[in-house]
Amino acid sequence: MASSNKHKRYSKKIKLEAIRRVLEEDEPVQVVCDSLGIRHRDNIYEWIKKYRKHGEAAFGRSVGRPKKEDVSQSTDEKVDQLRIEVDALKKYLEILRQGG
């Protein structure tokens, strides 16, 4: 007895082609599904949603994961901001100790 593949995976090329045809050529979703062999219309709607949010990068392997340099840059910015806040609090504490 052969097992059925309920969850078919589609290539990035197929996803982008389906999105392009629906968004740019105004082809009906069902027509695009039939011509590209996509089983469910909902797949295309989900791909469009992801595409609108992340662009073509939505279909790469690193979606949602920031690059290392982006993480370190934002971490450095946070550290700088915290240092500024600590310095301000130290100055405020010193003013309070002087009775000000």
Buried (B, 14 or more C-beta within 10 A) or exposed (E): EEEEEEEEEBEEEBBBBBBEBBEEEEBEBEEBBEEBEBEEEEBBEEBBEBBEEEEEEBBEEEEEEEEEEEEEEEEEEEEEEEEEEEEEEEEEEEEEEEEE
